[in-house]
Amino acid sequence: MKQIQIYELLPLLRQGFVAMDKDKSWYWYANEPEIDIDSYTRWIVNSGPYINLSDLFDIAPFEDDWEYSLMECGK
């Protein structure tokens, strides 16, 4: 499978947010997530669905620190 950049998926996804966790796994969230302050390794949401995009696609890691990876998608 060819590795893709997250930017290629942004317009194809439902409206929401994408972010990469510290372990380099990308997720789509229906609602804006926050960094989990207990572990400081992942994003969490209080409500709404989320999907592990890295289970579906081979997505390249974010080019900066993971905590800056949060982006809106589906617009």
Buried (B, 14 or more C-beta within 10 A) or exposed (E): EEEEEBEEBBEEBEEBBBBBBBEEBBBBBBEBBEBEEEEEEBBEBEEEEBBEBBEEBEBBBBEEEBBEBBEEBBE
